[in-house]
Amino acid sequence: MGDAMKKRTVFGLPLTPIHLLEQLKGESFCLSYATRNRLGRQLDDAIRLVADDGILLLDNGAFSAWRSGVPMDVDGFVRWAADICRRCPQAVVVVPDVIDGDELANDEMRLDFSGAMLEADAFIPGERMMMVWHMHESLDRLTGLIEGCYQYIAIGSSGEYAKVGTPQWHARIAEAFDHIERFCADSEGAYVRPWIHMMRAQSEAHRYPFDSADSCSVAVNHCRYKAEGEGHVARYAKRIRGRIDSSCVGIDRLEVEAPAEAARMFDELRHRVKHGTAADSRAAIEASLSRMEQRAIEFETATRGVNINDGDAPYTDMIMAGVKTVETRASRSLDSVVGKRVGIIRTGQGKATLVGYATIGEPYCYPNVDEFRRDYQRHRVQPGSRFDCGGVGKWGYPLTNVERTQERTIERRGNVLRRLD
């Protein structure tokens, strides 16, 4: 019967001659910043032709830049991608990554991307960003991306797993999926599996539960089948897609929505939160959320708590006293609880203990050490401590409506968040 999900085949562009793209109406496409100058009107055509429930993947061009030895144009990519996102609800943006870099280098690139958005005043919604996990990176980093509540995660072949299809490659992919499933199951509802995309390994997509996979095979090789006559591109694409389609039931997993529907729901949520009245807010927000968000949202009652490590300083006491009003993180790991009531859990001093509650505000970026130092009176992180900025940049989450409660031990586990029941 196949995997209980829908798998999307994503066809790389440009396709020449450009009129042949009409044969792929209703498919999913990948546009690369590296080949943007060769797209011409095909950019507009792709926006028009992409399936209503498809994906228009906006690749950052990092792989092409890496192969040619030129630095990546992050600022230009931000402006290009933000413009397409405004025009196409199916668009999903691959956050710039460092192909052969370590985890720190990729964290720094993520901060560069955020900084570029601020500089360009170009808004790309977080729920439309796709983070890349490189196969040579640790499984803990993969877990961290899930904890960061990214809706989309791409897997890229790299390091000792750079060659697709080797025994080592297959073993690593299997290990990654097993890790994802076990982590989400152990979280008992705190996290669900995101949309998983496979970069440049479409030939293996039928073997694993990828939600999507991209390939340039049609764009590169369709001329070989030109002798078949009219419609040869559509037939070739169908052959490529056939093996993938036959490996699944063709219905999206309960945890995911098609990109356009997810974008619509999040936009509706933002609008209602900003403009809705108290009388309709709860019903309207619930109606506008995806099934995944419905499982996680908390209104009046907090059901999850944020771990605050008191190993270096009594941060939880500072929060309860109103002295520390911003919680800082190395990544956007608290985005899933923004606007929500959460427990404040003291860790690093014996057993995890609930000490109070607070509401988490919208995050903002500290792009450098100077900015971080200037906000010391709010975050209270000492220079030189293990939670210091360290030159890489951090995110700050405002804490409001702080309330102390009778302390109790929390038995549930979690690196960032824990359930309170």
C-alpha positions in Angstrom: 0.0 0.0 0.0 2.9 2.3 0.6 3.7 5.0 3.2 0.6 6.7 4.8 1.5 10.1 3.4 1.7 12.2 0.3 5.1 12.6 -1.4 5.7 15.5 -3.8 8.1 15.4 -6.7 9.8 18.8 -7.1 11.1 19.6 -10.6 14.0 21.9 -10.9 13.9 24.8 -13.3 14.7 26.5 -15.7 13.3 24.3 -18.4 14.1 25.2 -22.0 12.5 26.0 -24.3 10.4 27.9 -21.8 7.0 27.0 -23.4 7.5 23.4 -22.4 6.8 24.3 -18.8 3.1 24.4 -19.6 3.3 20.5 -19.8 4.1 20.5 -16.0 1.1 22.4 -14.9 0.0 21.2 -11.5 3.4 20.0 -10.4 5.8 21.3 -7.8 8.9 23.3 -8.7 12.3 24.3 -7.4 13.9 27.7 -8.3 17.5 28.4 -7.4 18.9 31.8 -6.7 22.0 30.6 -8.5 20.1 30.4 -11.8 17.7 33.3 -11.3 19.1 35.2 -14.3 18.3 32.3 -16.6 14.6 32.0 -15.5 13.2 35.0 -17.4 9.4 34.8 -17.5 9.6 31.2 -16.2 9.5 32.6 -12.7 6.1 34.0 -13.4 5.1 30.9 -15.2 6.1 28.7 -12.2 4.1 30.8 -9.8 1.1 30.4 -12.1 1.5 26.7 -12.8 2.5 25.3 -9.4 -0.1 22.9 -8.0 -2.6 24.4 -5.4 -1.3 21.8 -2.9 2.2 21.8 -4.3 5.4 23.5 -3.2 7.5 26.2 -4.9 10.9 25.6 -3.3 13.2 28.6 -3.3 16.8 27.3 -3.1 19.5 29.6 -1.8 22.1 28.5 -4.3 24.6 27.6 -1.7 25.6 24.4 -3.4 26.3 26.2 -6.7 28.2 29.0 -4.9 30.3 26.3 -3.0 31.2 24.5 -6.2 32.2 27.7 -8.0 34.2 29.0 -5.0 32.3 32.3 -4.7 30.7 33.7 -1.6 26.9 33.4 -1.2 24.9 36.6 -1.8 22.7 36.4 1.3 21.3 39.9 1.0 20.3 39.4 -2.6 18.7 36.1 -1.9 16.6 37.6 0.9 15.2 40.2 -1.4 14.6 37.8 -4.2 12.9 35.2 -1.9 10.8 37.7 0.0 9.3 39.1 -3.2 8.3 35.6 -4.4 6.8 34.7 -1.0 4.6 37.8 -1.3 3.4 36.6 -4.7 3.1 32.8 -4.2 1.6 31.1 -1.1 3.2 27.8 -2.1 6.7 29.3 -1.8 9.0 27.9 0.9 12.5 29.4 1.4 15.6 27.3 2.0 17.5 29.2 4.7 21.2 29.8 3.5 23.6 27.1 4.7 27.3 26.3 4.6 27.7 23.1 2.6 31.0 21.9 4.1 30.7 23.9 7.3 30.3 22.7 10.9 27.3 23.3 13.0 28.6 26.6 14.3 29.2 27.9 10.8 25.6 27.1 9.9 24.3 28.8 13.1 26.2 31.9 12.1 24.8 31.7 8.6 21.3 31.5 10.0 22.0 34.7 12.0 23.4 36.4 8.8 20.1 35.5 7.1 18.1 37.1 9.9 20.3 40.2 9.9 19.9 40.5 6.1 16.1 40.4 6.5 16.3 43.2 9.0 18.6 45.3 6.8 16.5 44.8 3.7 13.2 45.2 5.6 12.2 42.0 3.8 9.7 39.8 5.7 9.9 36.0 5.2 7.5 34.3 7.7 9.3 31.8 9.9 6.7 29.1 9.1 7.8 29.3 5.4 11.5 28.7 6.1 13.2 25.4 5.5 16.3 24.6 7.5 18.9 22.2 6.2 20.3 19.4 8.2 23.6 18.1 6.6 24.0 14.4 7.0 27.5 14.8 8.5 26.1 16.9 11.4 25.1 15.4 14.7 21.6 14.0 15.4 21.4 16.4 18.3 21.4 19.2 15.7 18.6 17.5 13.9 16.7 17.4 17.2 17.4 21.1 17.8 15.8 22.0 14.5 12.7 20.2 15.5 12.7 21.9 18.9 13.1 25.2 17.0 9.6 24.3 15.5 10.6 24.8 11.9 7.8 23.6 9.7 10.2 22.3 7.1 13.6 20.6 7.3 15.7 19.6 4.4 18.3 16.8 4.5 21.4 17.4 2.4 24.0 14.7 1.5 27.4 15.8 2.8 30.7 14.7 4.3 31.2 11.0 4.4 27.5 10.7 3.2 28.0 13.0 0.2 27.5 10.2 -2.4 23.8 9.3 -2.7 22.9 5.6 -2.6 26.0 4.1 -0.8 25.4 1.7 2.1 26.7 4.4 4.4 24.2 6.9 3.0 21.3 4.6 3.4 22.3 3.7 6.9 22.5 7.4 7.9 19.1 8.2 6.3 17.5 5.3 8.2 19.2 6.5 11.4 17.9 10.0 10.9 14.3 9.0 10.4 14.4 6.6 13.4 15.8 9.5 15.5 13.1 11.8 14.4 10.3 9.3 15.1 11.7 8.4 18.5 12.2 12.0 19.6 8.7 13.0 18.6 7.1 10.0 20.2 9.1 10.5 23.4 7.9 14.2 23.5 4.3 12.9 24.1 2.8 15.5 21.8 5.1 18.4 22.6 6.7 18.0 19.1 5.5 16.5 15.9 7.4 15.5 12.8 7.9 18.4 10.4 7.8 18.3 6.6 11.0 16.5 5.5 12.5 17.3 2.1 15.4 15.4 0.5 17.9 17.6 -1.4 19.1 16.2 -4.8 18.3 12.5 -4.1 15.0 12.0 -5.8 16.1 8.6 -7.1 15.9 7.3 -3.5 12.7 9.2 -2.4 10.5 6.1 -2.9 12.5 4.2 -0.3 11.9 6.6 2.6 9.1 8.8 4.1 10.2 12.1 2.6 7.3 14.6 2.1 9.1 16.0 -0.9 12.3 15.6 -3.0 13.8 17.6 -5.8 15.6 16.8 -9.0 16.7 18.5 -12.2 16.4 15.4 -14.3 13.5 16.7 -16.4 15.2 20.0 -17.1 18.5 18.4 -18.0 17.5 15.2 -19.8 14.1 15.8 -21.4 15.7 16.4 -24.9 16.6 12.7 -25.0 12.9 12.0 -25.3 12.0 14.7 -27.8 11.5 12.1 -30.5 8.5 10.7 -28.6 6.6 13.7 -29.9 4.2 16.2 -28.4 3.9 16.0 -24.6 7.3 14.3 -24.1 8.1 16.5 -21.1 4.9 15.6 -19.3 5.4 11.9 -20.0 9.0 11.9 -18.8 7.9 13.7 -15.6 5.2 11.2 -15.0 7.7 8.3 -15.3 10.0 10.0 -12.7 7.1 10.7 -10.4 5.5 7.3 -10.9 7.8 5.3 -8.6 7.5 7.9 -5.9 3.7 8.2 -6.2 3.4 4.4 -6.0 5.3 4.3 -2.7 2.7 6.3 -0.8 -1.1 6.6 -0.4 -1.2 10.2 -1.7 -2.8 11.8 1.3 -0.9 14.2 3.6 0.1 13.1 7.0 -2.1 14.5 9.8 0.9 16.5 11.1 1.4 18.6 8.0 -0.5 20.9 5.7 0.2 21.7 2.1 2.4 24.9 2.0 -0.3 27.2 0.6 -2.9 26.1 3.1 -0.4 26.4 6.0 0.5 29.9 4.8 -3.1 30.9 4.7 -3.8 29.6 8.2 -0.8 31.3 9.7 -1.7 34.6 7.9 -5.3 34.3 9.2 -4.0 33.6 12.7 -1.8 36.7 12.7 -4.6 38.9 11.4 -7.1 37.6 14.0 -4.6 37.9 16.9 -3.9 41.5 15.8 -7.5 42.6 15.0 -9.9 40.1 16.6 -12.1 40.9 19.6 -12.1 39.0 22.8 -15.5 37.5 21.9 -14.3 35.7 18.8 -10.6 35.3 19.4 -10.5 31.7 20.7 -12.9 30.2 18.2 -11.3 32.2 15.3 -7.8 31.2 16.2 -8.6 27.5 16.6 -10.4 27.6 13.2 -7.4 29.2 11.5 -4.8 26.8 12.8 -3.4 23.8 11.2 -4.0 20.4 12.8 -0.5 20.4 14.1 -0.9 23.8 15.8 -4.2 22.8 17.3 -2.5 20.0 19.2 0.1 22.4 20.7 -1.8 25.6 21.5 -2.4 26.7 25.1 -4.8 29.5 26.0 -5.6 30.2 29.7 -3.9 27.1 31.1 -0.2 26.4 30.5 0.5 22.8 29.6 4.2 23.2 28.8 7.1 24.7 30.6 10.4 26.3 29.5 13.7 25.0 31.0 15.7 27.8 32.6 19.2 26.7 33.6 20.2 28.1 37.0 23.6 26.5 36.9 25.4 29.9 36.5 23.0 32.3 38.2 19.6 32.2 39.9 17.8 33.2 36.7 14.4 31.8 37.7 14.5 33.8 40.9 15.3 36.9 38.8 12.4 36.2 36.5 10.0 35.7 39.4 11.2 39.0 41.0 10.8 40.9 37.7 14.5 41.6 37.4 15.1 39.4 34.4 12.5 40.2 31.8 14.1 38.6 28.7 15.1 35.0 28.2 17.8 34.5 25.6 18.4 31.5 23.3 21.0 30.6 20.7 18.3 29.8 18.2 14.5 30.4 17.8 13.8 27.4 20.0 10.9 29.0 21.8 8.9 30.1 18.7 6.3 27.4 19.3 5.2 29.1 22.6 5.3 32.7 21.5 2.2 34.4 22.8 1.4 31.6 25.1 1.3 31.0 28.9 4.2 28.6 29.9 5.6 27.3 33.1 9.1 28.5 34.2 11.1 25.4 35.1 14.3 25.6 37.1 17.0 23.2 36.0 20.7 22.9 36.7 20.0 22.8 40.5 18.8 19.3 41.2 15.5 18.0 39.9 13.6 20.0 37.4 11.2 22.2 39.3 8.2 24.4 38.3 8.5 27.8 40.0 6.0 30.0 38.2 4.4 31.0 35.0 5.0 33.7 32.3 3.9 34.7 28.8 6.5 34.4 26.0 6.7 37.4 23.6 7.8 37.8 20.0 11.6 37.2 19.7 14.1 39.7 18.5 17.7 39.2 17.3 20.9 40.4 19.0 23.1 40.4 15.9 26.4 41.0 17.8 28.0 41.2 21.2 27.5 45.0 21.5 23.8 44.8 21.1 23.7 41.9 23.6 25.7 43.9 26.2 23.4 46.9 25.8 20.4 44.9 26.8 22.0 43.4 29.9 19.6 45.0 32.3 16.8 42.9 30.8 18.4 39.6 30.1 20.9 39.6 33.0 23.4 37.2 31.3 26.9 37.8 32.7 29.7 38.5 30.2 31.9 35.4 29.9 29.3 33.0 31.2 28.3 29.9 29.1 25.1 31.7 28.1 26.9 34.8 26.8 26.5 35.9 23.2 30.1 34.9 22.3 30.1 36.9 19.0 27.6 34.6 17.2 24.4 36.4 18.1 21.3 35.3 20.1 17.6 35.7 20.3 15.7 37.4 23.1 12.2 36.4 24.2 10.3 39.0 26.4 8.7 37.6 29.5 5.5 39.2 30.7 2.6 38.4 33.2 5.0 36.7 35.5 3.4 34.8 38.4 5.1 32.7 41.1 3.5 29.4 42.1 4.0 26.7 44.7 7.1 24.8 43.6 6.7 21.2 42.4 9.0 18.7 40.7 8.5 18.0 37.0 9.1 14.4 36.0 8.7 14.9 32.2 11.8 15.3 30.1 12.8 17.7 27.3 15.8 19.7 26.3 13.9 23.0 25.7 10.3 22.4 26.8 8.6 19.9 29.1 5.0 19.0 29.6 3.7 20.0 33.0 1.2 17.2 33.6 
